[in-house]
Amino acid sequence: MLGRFRKRKCQQRCGRESAEGRGVCCAHPLSDFAQDANVMVISNRDRKTLEMGLFTGAFVTVLKNRPRDANMLVATGESRYIIDKEAAAKIQVR
């Protein structure tokens, strides 16, 4: 019976356990994801990117994210945006 309530590992393989224990992935900043990652926005505290369409529930594809670059390229819907990594760090996704 105790095995039923066991916490599961994050689907993104971050090593963290989900808070609810239902396999729901924990949130990560958008700036942590590599090229070709498909994620969903959980929360966004940056007003400028919110107005671009990166609102809660939006699906985002990371098109380019190089470690040394100050910006990253993302797509949502039919649009592509260049976002600085400071703003991307304020966007929580799973």
Secondary structure, DSSP 8 states (H G I E B T S, - for coil): -GGGG---B-TT--S-B-SSSSS----EEGGG--TT-EEEEEEE--HHHHHHT--TT-EEEEEE--TT-SEEEEEETTEEEEEEHHHHTTEEE-
